[in-house]
Amino acid sequence: MTTPLHITSGDSVGDKLARTGLPGEILVWRDVLYEGPRRPNWPDDDIIAARAAFIEASTDGGMTRQQVAAEMRRQYGRIAAIPRGRPVVLWFDACLFDQSMLVHLLACLHETNASPVELICIAAFPGIEPYHGLGQLGVAQLAGCYGSRRVVTDEQFRYAAKADHAFATGCTELMAALARGTDTPIPWVPSAAARWLQAQPDPVTGMGRLEQMALEAIRKGHTTPTTIFKAVSAAEEPPQYWGDTTLWAAVNRLAGRNPPLVRIEGPARRLPQWHSEHPLDDFRVHAN
């Protein structure tokens, strides 16, 4: 029997999945698919190059475009090589970060004719309040979610392609239409689209919602990346739509404003994203 390929959005969930004893391989998808240049569905070489340059700039070289491009090609290569008949199990949360990634992967998987594709999306979990996502679950709890997986339908694939187009183009009219959706084939997308609209820069301050929350936490005296993360997470309404990579990008944008609203001290000028030679514990962030 062919073992599944499990795809999830975060290293913490990927690490826990590896300890559940569930059969199959694990692929952790790394990208923030509601920011930066991209196109709907499968990326071409120009889009990979553009996204790699965007991420290099947003990390101030913490991730080089060569590293990013290589990682993107590795990821897309993995799903392009999935043989028909090998189960694909998608483990995703109800948040903006995960839903933008989910609809993109569904659009890509549909083009490759991958089948069967199954989805696990947990919007709430008994005994965990507030519930933000799968990363809060223990290994046994995560393994217990495996039985809740459902086969992705043709209607869901079609809806995912429509949603992926909206996220890729960044069109506020299309995103507003997604946010107004009711009884949608993928029920978590409308609220994710609404969060995307909230995240757009304020016309007065020029800051998005996450940047405003991060700046408030830093001004309150949270200086380490870990304590900033905890403070912003505590102030967030569930489900938390961002992960550490997204938050570090928001802090980096605050440092890159003119004049800078925060200053970053450490082995690099910006907080690292994805894998880096610089430990996060070596950085401090202060309000200007």
RAUR-V309677 format. One record per pair of residues at least 24 apart in sequence whose C-alpha atoms are under 10 Angstrom apart, sorted by the first residue. I is the first residue (numbers start at 0). J is the second residue. D is the distance in Angstrom with one decimal. If there is no record, write none. Layout:
i->I j->J d->D
i->I j->J d->D
This chain:
i->0 j->84 d->10.0
i->0 j->85 d->9.0
i->1 j->82 d->9.9
i->1 j->84 d->7.8
i->1 j->85 d->5.8
i->1 j->86 d->7.5
i->2 j->84 d->9.9
i->2 j->85 d->6.8
i->2 j->86 d->7.0
i->2 j->87 d->9.0
i->3 j->81 d->9.9
i->3 j->84 d->9.6
i->3 j->85 d->6.1
i->3 j->86 d->4.6
i->3 j->87 d->5.5
i->3 j->88 d->6.6
i->3 j->115 d->9.6
i->3 j->116 d->9.5
i->3 j->117 d->9.8
i->4 j->77 d->9.6
i->4 j->78 d->9.1
i->4 j->81 d->8.4
i->4 j->85 d->7.5
i->4 j->86 d->6.4
i->4 j->87 d->4.9
i->4 j->88 d->6.2
i->4 j->89 d->8.5
i->4 j->116 d->9.6
i->5 j->86 d->8.5
i->5 j->87 d->6.0
i->5 j->88 d->4.8
i->5 j->89 d->6.0
i->5 j->90 d->7.2
i->5 j->117 d->9.5
i->5 j->118 d->9.9
i->6 j->78 d->9.6
i->6 j->87 d->7.4
i->6 j->88 d->6.2
i->6 j->89 d->5.0
i->6 j->90 d->6.1
i->6 j->91 d->8.4
i->6 j->101 d->9.7
i->6 j->104 d->9.4
i->6 j->118 d->9.7
i->7 j->88 d->8.6
i->7 j->89 d->6.1
i->7 j->90 d->4.9
i->7 j->91 d->6.0
i->7 j->92 d->9.1
i->7 j->97 d->8.7
i->7 j->100 d->9.4
i->7 j->101 d->9.0
i->7 j->119 d->9.8
i->7 j->133 d->9.7
i->8 j->89 d->9.1
i->8 j->90 d->7.6
i->8 j->91 d->6.7
i->8 j->92 d->8.6
i->8 j->96 d->8.4
i->8 j->97 d->6.5
i->8 j->98 d->9.9
i->8 j->100 d->7.7
i->8 j->101 d->8.8
i->8 j->133 d->9.9
i->8 j->134 d->9.9
i->8 j->242 d->9.4
i->9 j->90 d->9.7
i->9 j->91 d->9.2
i->9 j->97 d->9.2
i->9 j->133 d->9.3
i->9 j->134 d->7.9
i->9 j->242 d->8.1
i->9 j->243 d->9.5
i->9 j->244 d->9.8
i->10 j->134 d->9.1
i->10 j->273 d->9.6
i->11 j->133 d->9.0
i->11 j->134 d->6.2
i->11 j->135 d->9.3
i->12 j->90 d->8.7
i->12 j->91 d->9.6
i->12 j->132 d->9.5
i->12 j->133 d->6.6
i->12 j->134 d->5.3
i->12 j->135 d->8.7
i->12 j->136 d->8.6
i->12 j->137 d->9.4
i->12 j->138 d->9.0
i->12 j->141 d->8.5
i->13 j->90 d->9.4
i->13 j->134 d->9.1
i->14 j->134 d->9.9
i->14 j->138 d->9.2
i->15 j->133 d->9.7
i->15 j->134 d->8.4
i->15 j->136 d->8.8
i->15 j->137 d->7.5
i->15 j->138 d->5.5
i->15 j->139 d->9.1
i->15 j->141 d->7.7
i->15 j->142 d->8.9
i->16 j->90 d->9.7
i->16 j->137 d->9.8
i->16 j->138 d->7.0
i->16 j->139 d->9.5
i->16 j->141 d->7.2
i->16 j->142 d->7.4
i->17 j->138 d->9.0
i->18 j->138 d->6.7
i->18 j->139 d->9.0
i->18 j->141 d->9.8
i->18 j->142 d->9.0
i->19 j->137 d->9.5
i->19 j->138 d->5.7
i->19 j->139 d->6.6
i->19 j->140 d->9.2
i->19 j->141 d->7.4
i->19 j->142 d->5.6
i->19 j->143 d->9.2
i->20 j->138 d->9.4
i->20 j->139 d->9.7
i->20 j->142 d->8.0
i->21 j->142 d->7.2
i->21 j->145 d->8.5
i->23 j->86 d->9.3
i->23 j->87 d->9.5
i->23 j->88 d->9.6
i->24 j->87 d->9.8
i->25 j->88 d->9.5
i->26 j->74 d->7.9
i->26 j->77 d->8.3
i->26 j->78 d->9.3
i->26 j->89 d->9.7
i->27 j->74 d->8.5
i->27 j->90 d->9.9
i->28 j->70 d->9.5
i->28 j->71 d->8.9
i->28 j->74 d->6.9
i->28 j->75 d->9.4
i->28 j->100 d->8.3
i->28 j->104 d->9.4
i->29 j->67 d->9.5
i->29 j->70 d->8.2
i->29 j->71 d->8.0
i->29 j->74 d->8.3
i->29 j->100 d->9.2
i->29 j->244 d->9.2
i->29 j->273 d->7.5
i->30 j->54 d->9.2
i->30 j->67 d->9.3
i->30 j->70 d->9.6
i->30 j->71 d->8.2
i->30 j->96 d->9.1
i->30 j->100 d->7.9
i->30 j->244 d->8.8
i->30 j->245 d->9.4
i->30 j->273 d->8.8
i->31 j->95 d->9.8
i->31 j->96 d->6.7
i->31 j->97 d->8.9
i->31 j->99 d->8.2
i->31 j->100 d->7.5
i->31 j->241 d->9.1
i->31 j->242 d->9.4
i->31 j->244 d->8.2
i->31 j->245 d->7.1
i->32 j->95 d->9.5
i->32 j->96 d->7.3
i->32 j->97 d->8.9
i->32 j->98 d->9.3
i->32 j->99 d->5.9
i->32 j->100 d->5.9
i->32 j->101 d->9.5
i->32 j->102 d->9.8
i->32 j->103 d->7.9
i->32 j->163 d->9.2
i->32 j->166 d->7.5
i->32 j->167 d->7.5
i->33 j->95 d->8.2
i->33 j->96 d->7.4
i->33 j->97 d->9.8
i->33 j->98 d->9.5
i->33 j->99 d->6.2
i->33 j->100 d->8.2
i->33 j->163 d->9.3
i->33 j->165 d->9.5
i->33 j->166 d->5.7
i->33 j->167 d->6.8
i->33 j->168 d->9.2
i->33 j->169 d->7.5
i->33 j->192 d->9.8
i->33 j->195 d->7.8
i->34 j->96 d->9.9
i->34 j->99 d->9.9
i->34 j->166 d->8.5
i->34 j->167 d->8.3
i->34 j->168 d->9.9
i->34 j->169 d->8.2
i->34 j->195 d->9.8
i->34 j->245 d->9.6
i->35 j->167 d->8.6
i->35 j->168 d->9.7
i->35 j->169 d->9.1
i->36 j->167 d->7.6
i->36 j->168 d->8.3
i->36 j->169 d->9.2
i->37 j->164 d->9.9
i->37 j->166 d->9.1
i->37 j->167 d->5.7
i->37 j->168 d->7.5
i->37 j->169 d->9.5
i->38 j->103 d->9.8
i->38 j->163 d->8.6
i->38 j->164 d->7.4
i->38 j->165 d->9.7
i->38 j->166 d->8.9
i->38 j->167 d->5.2
i->38 j->168 d->6.9
i->38 j->169 d->9.9
i->39 j->102 d->9.9
i->39 j->103 d->7.4
i->39 j->106 d->8.1
i->39 j->107 d->9.0
i->39 j->160 d->7.6
i->39 j->161 d->8.9
i->39 j->162 d->9.1
i->39 j->163 d->5.7
i->39 j->164 d->4.8
i->39 j->165 d->8.1
i->39 j->166 d->8.0
i->39 j->167 d->5.4
i->39 j->168 d->7.6
i->40 j->102 d->9.2
i->40 j->103 d->6.2
i->40 j->104 d->7.9
i->40 j->105 d->8.7
i->40 j->106 d->5.5
i->40 j->107 d->5.4
i->40 j->108 d->9.1
i->40 j->109 d->9.4
i->40 j->110 d->8.2
i->40 j->159 d->9.8
i->40 j->160 d->7.3
i->40 j->161 d->9.9
i->40 j->163 d->7.0
i->40 j->164 d->7.6
i->40 j->167 d->8.6
i->41 j->75 d->8.3
i->41 j->79 d->9.9
i->41 j->103 d->8.4
i->41 j->104 d->9.0
i->41 j->106 d->7.9
i->41 j->107 d->5.7
i->41 j->108 d->9.2
i->41 j->110 d->8.2
i->41 j->111 d->9.7
i->42 j->71 d->9.5
i->42 j->72 d->9.6
i->42 j->75 d->8.7
i->42 j->107 d->9.2
i->44 j->68 d->9.1
i->44 j->72 d->9.2
i->47 j->71 d->7.1
i->47 j->72 d->8.0
i->54 j->248 d->9.2
i->54 j->272 d->8.9
i->55 j->272 d->9.6
i->57 j->247 d->9.6
i->57 j->248 d->6.5
i->57 j->249 d->9.1
i->57 j->251 d->7.1
i->57 j->252 d->7.4
i->57 j->255 d->9.0
i->57 j->269 d->8.5
i->57 j->270 d->9.7
i->57 j->271 d->9.8
i->57 j->272 d->9.3
i->58 j->244 d->10.0
i->58 j->247 d->8.6
i->58 j->248 d->6.9
i->58 j->251 d->7.0
i->58 j->252 d->9.1
i->58 j->267 d->9.6
i->58 j->268 d->8.7
i->58 j->269 d->5.9
i->58 j->270 d->6.8
i->58 j->271 d->6.3
i->58 j->272 d->6.7
i->58 j->273 d->9.8
i->59 j->251 d->8.3
i->59 j->255 d->9.3
i->59 j->267 d->8.5
i->59 j->268 d->7.0
i->59 j->269 d->5.9
i->59 j->270 d->8.6
i->59 j->271 d->8.7
i->60 j->267 d->8.9
i->60 j->268 d->8.9
i->60 j->269 d->8.2
i->60 j->271 d->8.8
i->60 j->272 d->9.9
i->61 j->267 d->7.4
i->61 j->268 d->8.5
i->61 j->269 d->7.0
i->61 j->270 d->7.5
i->61 j->271 d->5.3
i->61 j->272 d->6.9
i->61 j->273 d->9.0
i->61 j->274 d->9.1
i->61 j->275 d->7.0
i->61 j->276 d->8.9
i->61 j->277 d->8.8
i->62 j->271 d->7.2
i->62 j->272 d->6.8
i->62 j->273 d->7.6
i->62 j->274 d->8.0
i->62 j->275 d->7.3
i->62 j->276 d->9.9
i->66 j->274 d->9.7
i->67 j->273 d->9.2
i->75 j->104 d->9.5
i->75 j->107 d->8.8
i->75 j->108 d->10.0
i->78 j->104 d->8.9
i->78 j->107 d->8.3
i->78 j->108 d->7.1
i->78 j->111 d->8.1
i->78 j->113 d->8.5
i->79 j->107 d->8.6
i->79 j->108 d->8.0
i->79 j->110 d->9.4
i->79 j->111 d->6.5
i->79 j->112 d->9.7
i->79 j->113 d->8.9
i->80 j->111 d->8.8
i->80 j->113 d->9.6
i->81 j->108 d->9.1
i->81 j->111 d->8.3
i->81 j->112 d->9.3
i->81 j->113 d->6.8
i->81 j->114 d->9.1
i->82 j->111 d->9.1
i->82 j->112 d->9.0
i->82 j->113 d->7.0
i->82 j->114 d->8.5
i->83 j->111 d->8.6
i->83 j->112 d->6.9
i->83 j->113 d->5.3
i->83 j->114 d->5.6
i->83 j->115 d->7.9
i->84 j->112 d->9.6
i->84 j->113 d->7.3
i->84 j->114 d->5.5
i->84 j->115 d->6.4
i->84 j->116 d->9.4
i->85 j->113 d->7.6
i->85 j->114 d->6.7
i->85 j->115 d->6.9
i->85 j->116 d->8.7
i->86 j->113 d->8.0
i->86 j->114 d->6.3
i->86 j->115 d->5.0
i->86 j->116 d->5.9
i->86 j->117 d->7.4
i->86 j->150 d->9.8
i->87 j->113 d->7.7
i->87 j->114 d->7.3
i->87 j->115 d->6.4
i->87 j->116 d->4.7
i->87 j->117 d->6.0
i->87 j->118 d->8.4
i->87 j->150 d->9.6
i->88 j->115 d->8.6
i->88 j->116 d->6.0
i->88 j->117 d->4.7
i->88 j->118 d->5.8
i->88 j->119 d->7.3
i->88 j->145 d->9.1
i->88 j->148 d->7.7
i->88 j->149 d->9.1
i->88 j->150 d->8.9
i->88 j->151 d->9.8
i->89 j->116 d->7.5
i->89 j->117 d->6.1
i->89 j->118 d->4.8
i->89 j->119 d->6.0
i->89 j->120 d->8.1
i->89 j->148 d->8.6
i->89 j->149 d->9.8
i->89 j->151 d->9.7
i->90 j->117 d->8.8
i->90 j->118 d->6.3
i->90 j->119 d->4.9
i->90 j->120 d->6.2
i->90 j->121 d->8.6
i->90 j->133 d->8.3
i->90 j->141 d->9.9
i->90 j->144 d->9.4
i->90 j->145 d->9.1
i->90 j->148 d->8.8
i->91 j->118 d->7.7
i->91 j->119 d->6.3
i->91 j->120 d->5.1
i->91 j->121 d->7.5
i->91 j->122 d->9.4
i->91 j->132 d->8.2
i->91 j->133 d->7.6
i->92 j->119 d->8.3
i->92 j->120 d->5.4
i->92 j->121 d->6.0
i->92 j->122 d->6.6
i->92 j->123 d->9.5
i->92 j->131 d->7.9
i->92 j->132 d->5.5
i->92 j->133 d->6.6
i->92 j->134 d->9.2
i->92 j->187 d->8.7
i->92 j->238 d->8.1
i->92 j->239 d->9.2
i->92 j->240 d->8.8
i->93 j->120 d->6.6
i->93 j->121 d->7.0
i->93 j->122 d->5.6
i->93 j->123 d->9.1
i->93 j->131 d->8.3
i->93 j->132 d->7.5
i->93 j->133 d->9.7
i->93 j->185 d->9.8
i->93 j->186 d->8.8
i->93 j->187 d->5.4
i->93 j->188 d->7.7
i->93 j->190 d->8.4
i->93 j->191 d->7.4
i->93 j->237 d->9.3
i->93 j->238 d->6.6
i->93 j->239 d->8.7
i->93 j->240 d->8.0
i->94 j->122 d->8.6
i->94 j->131 d->7.9
i->94 j->132 d->8.0
i->94 j->187 d->7.6
i->94 j->188 d->8.3
i->94 j->190 d->8.0
i->94 j->191 d->5.8
i->94 j->192 d->9.4
i->94 j->194 d->8.4
i->94 j->237 d->8.2
i->94 j->238 d->5.5
i->94 j->239 d->6.1
i->94 j->240 d->4.3
i->94 j->241 d->7.4
i->94 j->242 d->9.9
i->95 j->187 d->8.8
i->95 j->188 d->7.8
i->95 j->189 d->9.5
i->95 j->190 d->7.8
i->95 j->191 d->4.3
i->95 j->192 d->6.9
i->95 j->193 d->8.7
i->95 j->194 d->6.5
i->95 j->195 d->6.8
i->95 j->238 d->8.5
i->95 j->239 d->8.0
i->95 j->240 d->4.6
i->95 j->241 d->7.1
i->96 j->191 d->8.0
i->96 j->194 d->9.8
i->96 j->195 d->9.3
i->96 j->239 d->8.7
i->96 j->240 d->5.3
i->96 j->241 d->5.5
i->96 j->242 d->7.5
i->96 j->245 d->8.5
i->97 j->132 d->9.7
i->97 j->187 d->9.9
i->97 j->188 d->9.6
i->97 j->191 d->8.8
i->97 j->240 d->7.5
i->97 j->241 d->8.4
i->97 j->242 d->9.4
i->98 j->159 d->9.5
i->98 j->162 d->9.4
i->98 j->163 d->9.5
i->98 j->166 d->9.9
i->98 j->185 d->9.1
i->98 j->187 d->7.2
i->98 j->188 d->6.1
i->98 j->189 d->9.5
i->98 j->190 d->9.5
i->98 j->191 d->6.6
i->98 j->192 d->8.8
i->98 j->240 d->8.9
i->99 j->159 d->9.3
i->99 j->162 d->8.0
i->99 j->163 d->6.9
i->99 j->165 d->9.6
i->99 j->166 d->6.7
i->99 j->167 d->9.0
i->99 j->188 d->8.0
i->99 j->191 d->7.8
i->99 j->192 d->8.6
i->99 j->195 d->9.6
i->100 j->163 d->8.5
i->100 j->166 d->9.5
i->101 j->159 d->8.0
i->101 j->162 d->9.8
i->101 j->163 d->8.8
i->101 j->185 d->9.8
i->101 j->188 d->9.5
i->102 j->155 d->9.0
i->102 j->156 d->8.1
i->102 j->157 d->9.7
i->102 j->158 d->8.2
i->102 j->159 d->4.5
i->102 j->160 d->6.7
i->102 j->161 d->8.6
i->102 j->162 d->6.4
i->102 j->163 d->5.5
i->102 j->164 d->9.2
i->102 j->166 d->9.1
i->102 j->185 d->8.9
i->102 j->188 d->8.6
i->103 j->156 d->10.0
i->103 j->159 d->7.0
i->103 j->160 d->7.2
i->103 j->161 d->9.7
i->103 j->162 d->8.1
i->103 j->163 d->5.2
i->103 j->164 d->8.5
i->103 j->166 d->8.7
i->103 j->167 d->8.8
i->104 j->156 d->9.8
i->104 j->159 d->8.6
i->104 j->160 d->9.3
i->104 j->163 d->8.8
i->105 j->151 d->8.7
i->105 j->155 d->8.5
i->105 j->156 d->6.1
i->105 j->157 d->9.0
i->105 j->158 d->9.5
i->105 j->159 d->6.2
i->105 j->160 d->7.4
i->105 j->163 d->8.8
i->106 j->155 d->9.7
i->106 j->156 d->6.5
i->106 j->157 d->7.9
i->106 j->158 d->9.0
i->106 j->159 d->6.0
i->106 j->160 d->5.0
i->106 j->161 d->8.8
i->106 j->162 d->9.2
i->106 j->163 d->7.1
i->106 j->164 d->9.3
i->107 j->156 d->9.6
i->107 j->159 d->9.7
i->107 j->160 d->8.6
i->107 j->163 d->9.8
i->108 j->156 d->8.9
i->109 j->153 d->9.0
i->109 j->156 d->6.7
i->109 j->157 d->8.9
i->109 j->159 d->9.6
i->109 j->160 d->8.9
i->110 j->156 d->9.8
i->110 j->160 d->10.0
i->114 j->150 d->9.2
i->114 j->151 d->9.2
i->115 j->149 d->10.0
i->115 j->150 d->6.8
i->115 j->151 d->7.8
i->115 j->152 d->9.7
i->116 j->148 d->9.7
i->116 j->149 d->8.4
i->116 j->150 d->5.8
i->116 j->151 d->5.7
i->116 j->152 d->8.7
i->117 j->147 d->9.7
i->117 j->148 d->5.9
i->117 j->149 d->5.2
i->117 j->150 d->4.2
i->117 j->151 d->5.4
i->117 j->152 d->9.1
i->118 j->145 d->9.5
i->118 j->147 d->8.4
i->118 j->148 d->5.2
i->118 j->149 d->5.3
i->118 j->150 d->6.3
i->118 j->151 d->6.4
i->119 j->144 d->7.4
i->119 j->145 d->7.3
i->119 j->146 d->8.8
i->119 j->147 d->6.4
i->119 j->148 d->4.7
i->119 j->149 d->6.8
i->119 j->150 d->9.3
i->119 j->151 d->9.9
i->120 j->144 d->9.0
i->120 j->147 d->8.5
i->120 j->148 d->8.0
i->120 j->149 d->9.3
i->120 j->185 d->9.9
i->120 j->187 d->8.9
i->121 j->147 d->8.9
i->121 j->148 d->9.8
i->122 j->187 d->8.3
i->122 j->237 d->9.4
i->122 j->238 d->7.7
i->123 j->237 d->9.7
i->123 j->238 d->9.0
i->128 j->237 d->9.2
i->129 j->233 d->9.3
i->129 j->235 d->9.8
i->129 j->236 d->8.4
i->129 j->237 d->6.5
i->129 j->238 d->8.2
i->129 j->239 d->9.6
i->130 j->236 d->9.6
i->130 j->237 d->6.3
i->130 j->238 d->6.6
i->130 j->239 d->8.5
i->131 j->232 d->9.2
i->131 j->235 d->9.4
i->131 j->236 d->8.6
i->131 j->237 d->5.3
i->131 j->238 d->4.3
i->131 j->239 d->5.2
i->131 j->240 d->8.1
i->131 j->241 d->9.8
i->132 j->237 d->8.7
i->132 j->238 d->6.9
i->132 j->239 d->7.5
i->132 j->240 d->9.2
i->151 j->184 d->9.7
i->151 j->185 d->9.5
i->152 j->184 d->8.7
i->153 j->184 d->9.7
i->154 j->183 d->9.6
i->154 j->184 d->6.6
i->154 j->185 d->9.2
i->155 j->183 d->8.6
i->155 j->184 d->5.2
i->155 j->185 d->6.2
i->155 j->186 d->9.8
i->156 j->184 d->8.8
i->156 j->185 d->9.2
i->157 j->184 d->9.0
i->158 j->183 d->8.1
i->158 j->184 d->6.6
i->158 j->185 d->7.4
i->158 j->188 d->9.7
i->159 j->184 d->8.6
i->159 j->185 d->7.7
i->159 j->188 d->9.0
i->162 j->188 d->7.8
i->162 j->189 d->9.4
i->162 j->192 d->9.0
i->165 j->192 d->9.2
i->166 j->192 d->8.3
i->166 j->195 d->8.9
i->169 j->195 d->9.3
i->169 j->196 d->9.8
i->171 j->195 d->9.1
i->171 j->196 d->7.2
i->171 j->199 d->9.4
i->172 j->196 d->10.0
i->190 j->238 d->9.7
i->191 j->238 d->9.3
i->191 j->240 d->7.6
i->194 j->239 d->9.9
i->194 j->240 d->7.6
i->195 j->240 d->9.0
i->205 j->256 d->9.7
i->206 j->249 d->9.2
i->206 j->252 d->9.1
i->206 j->253 d->8.5
i->206 j->256 d->10.0
i->207 j->249 d->8.6
i->208 j->249 d->9.6
i->209 j->235 d->9.1
i->209 j->240 d->9.6
i->209 j->241 d->8.6
i->209 j->245 d->8.9
i->209 j->246 d->7.3
i->209 j->248 d->9.9
i->209 j->249 d->6.7
i->209 j->250 d->9.0
i->210 j->246 d->8.0
i->210 j->247 d->9.8
i->210 j->248 d->9.0
i->210 j->249 d->5.2
i->210 j->250 d->6.7
i->210 j->251 d->9.4
i->210 j->252 d->7.8
i->210 j->253 d->7.0
i->211 j->249 d->9.0
i->211 j->250 d->9.7
i->211 j->253 d->9.1
i->212 j->246 d->9.8
i->212 j->249 d->9.6
i->212 j->250 d->10.0
i->213 j->246 d->7.6
i->213 j->247 d->9.3
i->213 j->249 d->7.4
i->213 j->250 d->6.7
i->213 j->253 d->8.8
i->214 j->249 d->9.1
i->214 j->250 d->7.7
i->214 j->253 d->7.6
i->214 j->260 d->7.8
i->214 j->261 d->7.8
i->214 j->285 d->9.4
i->214 j->286 d->7.5
i->215 j->286 d->9.2
i->216 j->286 d->9.5
i->217 j->250 d->9.3
i->217 j->260 d->10.0
i->217 j->261 d->8.1
i->217 j->284 d->7.1
i->217 j->285 d->6.4
i->217 j->286 d->6.0
i->217 j->287 d->9.8
i->218 j->260 d->9.8
i->218 j->261 d->9.0
i->218 j->284 d->9.8
i->218 j->285 d->7.5
i->218 j->286 d->5.6
i->218 j->287 d->8.6
i->219 j->285 d->9.8
i->219 j->286 d->8.9
i->220 j->284 d->9.2
i->220 j->285 d->7.7
i->220 j->286 d->8.3
i->221 j->283 d->9.0
i->221 j->284 d->7.9
i->221 j->285 d->8.1
i->221 j->286 d->9.5
i->222 j->263 d->9.3
i->222 j->264 d->9.9
i->222 j->282 d->8.5
i->222 j->283 d->5.3
i->222 j->284 d->4.8
i->222 j->285 d->5.9
i->222 j->286 d->8.7
i->223 j->263 d->9.9
i->223 j->279 d->8.2
i->223 j->280 d->7.0
i->223 j->281 d->8.6
i->223 j->282 d->6.5
i->223 j->283 d->5.0
i->223 j->284 d->6.3
i->223 j->285 d->9.0
i->224 j->250 d->9.4
i->224 j->270 d->8.4
i->224 j->279 d->6.6
i->224 j->280 d->7.3
i->224 j->281 d->9.3
i->224 j->282 d->7.1
i->224 j->283 d->7.0
i->224 j->284 d->7.5
i->225 j->279 d->8.1
i->225 j->280 d->7.9
i->225 j->282 d->10.0
i->225 j->283 d->9.9
i->227 j->283 d->10.0
i->227 j->284 d->8.8
i->243 j->272 d->8.2
i->243 j->273 d->9.1
i->244 j->270 d->9.2
i->244 j->271 d->8.2
i->244 j->272 d->5.4
i->244 j->273 d->6.6
i->245 j->272 d->8.4
i->246 j->270 d->9.7
i->246 j->272 d->9.5
i->247 j->271 d->7.3
i->247 j->272 d->6.9
i->248 j->272 d->7.6
i->250 j->284 d->8.5
i->251 j->284 d->9.9
i->253 j->286 d->9.5
i->254 j->284 d->9.1
i->254 j->285 d->9.6
i->254 j->286 d->9.2
i->254 j->287 d->9.3
i->258 j->287 d->9.2
i->259 j->286 d->8.9
i->259 j->287 d->7.2
i->260 j->285 d->8.8
i->260 j->286 d->6.2
i->260 j->287 d->5.4
i->261 j->285 d->5.5
i->261 j->286 d->4.3
i->261 j->287 d->5.1
i->262 j->286 d->6.4
i->262 j->287 d->6.6
